[in-house]
Amino acid sequence: MIFFRNSHQQHMLNKKAKKKALQKRNQVHMSLFAFARQRIADDKKKRDLKEIADKERKKALSREEQKRADKKEIWSVKVATIRNRLSDKKRTSDERWNRFSASEEGGGRAR
């Protein structure tokens, strides 16, 4: 066993210890930075998902508003519209109660 080391060996041990400490510190810093990058990526993903959800919610709200607007249509206009079964186009009827008629004279029961 060597109890006394010469200064060269002591310097080499110091150098190795310093290098090992530096590597350990660098490893800790790299793991911290990797964790920070992961956290930033997760936050960005959450923001993106929230933006997508907000856009979908706004689209759904606008669709609901359109449906409500369609439902708020005046009932008399709704009753007066008739649909051509051949072309599937809607138009307003000439007479209010003649829209159910099966003949030109009117009277929905075709008597």
C-alpha positions as CSV (number, residue, x, y, z in Angstrom):
1,M,0.0,0.0,0.0
2,I,1.2,3.4,-0.9
3,F,0.5,6.0,1.8
4,F,2.4,8.8,0.2
5,R,1.7,9.8,-3.4
6,N,3.9,12.1,-5.3
7,S,2.5,15.4,-6.5
8,H,2.0,14.2,-10.1
9,Q,-0.3,11.3,-8.9
10,Q,-2.2,13.7,-6.7
11,H,-2.7,16.2,-9.5
12,M,-4.0,13.4,-11.8
13,L,-6.4,12.3,-9.1
14,N,-7.6,15.9,-8.7
15,K,-8.0,16.2,-12.4
16,K,-10.0,13.0,-12.6
17,A,-12.2,14.0,-9.7
18,K,-12.8,17.4,-11.2
19,K,-13.7,15.8,-14.6
20,K,-16.1,13.4,-12.9
21,A,-17.7,16.2,-10.9
22,L,-18.1,18.3,-14.1
23,Q,-19.7,15.3,-15.9
24,K,-22.1,14.7,-13.1
25,R,-23.1,18.4,-13.0
26,N,-23.6,18.4,-16.8
27,Q,-25.7,15.3,-16.5
28,V,-27.9,17.0,-13.9
29,H,-28.2,20.1,-16.0
30,M,-29.1,18.1,-19.1
31,S,-31.8,16.2,-17.2
32,L,-33.2,19.5,-15.9
33,F,-33.3,21.1,-19.3
34,A,-34.8,18.0,-20.8
35,F,-37.6,18.2,-18.1
36,A,-38.1,21.9,-18.9
37,R,-38.3,21.1,-22.7
38,Q,-40.9,18.4,-22.0
39,R,-42.9,20.7,-19.8
40,I,-42.9,23.4,-22.5
41,A,-44.0,20.9,-25.1
42,D,-46.8,19.7,-22.9
43,D,-48.0,23.2,-22.3
44,K,-47.9,23.9,-26.1
45,K,-49.9,20.7,-26.7
46,K,-52.5,21.7,-24.1
47,R,-52.8,25.2,-25.7
48,D,-53.3,23.7,-29.1
49,L,-55.9,21.3,-27.9
50,K,-57.7,24.1,-26.1
51,E,-57.7,26.3,-29.3
52,I,-59.1,23.4,-31.3
53,A,-61.8,22.8,-28.7
54,D,-62.7,26.5,-28.7
55,K,-63.0,26.6,-32.5
56,E,-65.2,23.5,-32.4
57,R,-67.3,25.1,-29.7
58,K,-67.7,28.3,-31.6
59,K,-68.7,26.3,-34.7
60,A,-71.3,24.4,-32.7
61,L,-72.6,27.7,-31.2
62,S,-73.0,29.2,-34.6
63,R,-74.8,26.1,-35.9
64,E,-77.1,26.4,-32.9
65,E,-77.8,30.0,-33.6
66,Q,-78.6,29.2,-37.2
67,K,-81.0,26.5,-36.1
68,R,-82.6,29.0,-33.7
69,A,-82.9,31.6,-36.5
70,D,-84.6,29.0,-38.7
71,K,-87.0,28.1,-36.0
72,K,-87.8,31.8,-35.3
73,E,-89.0,32.1,-38.9
74,I,-92.5,33.6,-39.0
75,W,-95.1,30.8,-38.8
76,S,-97.3,32.3,-41.5
77,V,-94.5,32.2,-44.0
78,K,-93.6,28.7,-42.9
79,V,-97.2,27.6,-43.4
80,A,-97.4,29.3,-46.8
81,T,-94.4,27.6,-48.3
82,I,-94.9,24.6,-50.5
83,R,-92.4,22.2,-52.1
84,N,-92.3,21.1,-55.6
85,R,-91.8,17.3,-55.4
86,L,-90.1,17.1,-58.8
87,S,-87.4,19.7,-58.3
88,D,-87.5,19.7,-54.5
89,K,-87.5,23.6,-54.4
90,K,-89.6,25.5,-52.0
91,R,-91.8,28.5,-52.9
92,T,-94.7,30.4,-51.4
93,S,-98.1,29.4,-52.2
94,D,-100.5,31.7,-54.0
95,E,-103.3,31.1,-51.5
96,R,-102.9,30.5,-47.8
97,W,-105.1,27.5,-47.4
98,N,-104.8,26.1,-50.9
99,R,-101.5,24.5,-50.4
100,F,-102.9,21.1,-49.5
101,S,-105.1,21.0,-52.5
102,A,-105.2,18.1,-54.9
103,S,-107.0,20.0,-57.5
104,E,-107.1,23.6,-58.9
105,E,-110.3,24.5,-57.0
106,G,-108.8,23.8,-53.7
107,G,-110.2,21.8,-50.9
108,G,-107.5,19.4,-49.6
109,R,-109.7,16.4,-49.8
110,A,-110.4,16.6,-53.5
111,R,-114.2,16.4,-53.3
